[in-house]
Amino acid sequence: LIQTTNLMAQYSANYDESKVPPLILPDPFVSDKGTLIQNISDWENIRRPELLEIFRREVYGSIPKDFDFISFQIVSENQNPYPDEAELKEIDISVTRNGETHTMRLNLFLPKSQKSAAPIVLLINYKPADPAIGLVEEGFWPVKELIAKGFATASFHGETVAPDDPERFTEGVIGKLYPEELAKEDGMRTFGAWAWGAMRAMDYFETEPRIETKKSAIVGHSRAGKTALWTGVNDSRWAVVIPNESGCGGAAISRRKFGETVKIINTAFPYWFNENFKKYNDAENTLPIDQHMLAMLVAPRALYFSSAREDRWADPKGEYLSMKLGSRVYSEIYGKEVSFPLEFEKLEKPIIQHYAGYHIREGKHNLTLEDWDHFITFMELNFSQQE
Ligand code: GCU
């Protein structure tokens, strides 16, 4: 795993707000042909598909969805660390295309106390973890706390879909099921593969009577946060989308070039995004989109961004700005009461509302129990207000 501290030493990044260029952002509400987008129909039929296609082609690459079979096998290999509170289900998801099969592992904890179907929270994990049950350090995936609140929660490790490694990323689903993607400049790469994995997890949840998929949230931290956002944009089965500290190529506005930049990320991790994205190294101003427009593609479903004060590499202000600007889709297109009235510098408490929320906490780059406490408040609010 490439460590952020090494990267920060290796690449010189700007941390001086006075050196951030004036922001001239593309207009989310004018279509490529110049149509002014003012209502839900024009947004959903014209502008949203246009933007989604630009992000696919220029940034993240495809997520091919065709395959011949999918099957779910319940295995029993590991001991449940929480036998009193939860039932552990280990599920091997096997997908076959053109005679080749790839199997990924999903770990699901179901609350024992539940009487009706439970809401589901999926965490995309990429950290070193117990490879079998996907458990990481306390706080990063707080199974006990989520179960106590009545949520079912699941996780899969990115590694079981596409290895997080420049030499080996094709060894999973890309090379096995979709090898033709590799020759394409806009083909599937690592984030596309992880997003594909999250979609297959949702395919399983839809077969599980103890889960209420209408109340579902996808969560990811950092590189998995970028993926959670891209998944939520592409798969409308997720009701709530929560990328934590997702930074460059996630929530943060690329044109600010504060902390990690497009060039840095494409140099250190050339296998995360597609080949086309590299055209924008040192040329952010030529991007036809910026990340606030990606945020908009989640609407009218709910979106939450979060930052950490010392996580300057991920540009907390850029993350907040993209929520503030992106949330205009809820107010201006969908007519909902959503607003982020405060300047970044004045933020103290989390802003948690129906449809959109944001918090910044003290401390370093990480996913912590404090972050999850706010996610839970946001999920509970949004699930309870579902129409
Ligand atoms: C690196 C990378 C970031 C990424 C982070 C992580 O720091 O530069 O883009 O978010 O790793 O995944 O923790």
Residues whose N, C-alpha, C, O or C-beta is under 5 A from the ligand:
A	BS01	GCU	I2 T4 H221 S222 R223 E245 S246 C248
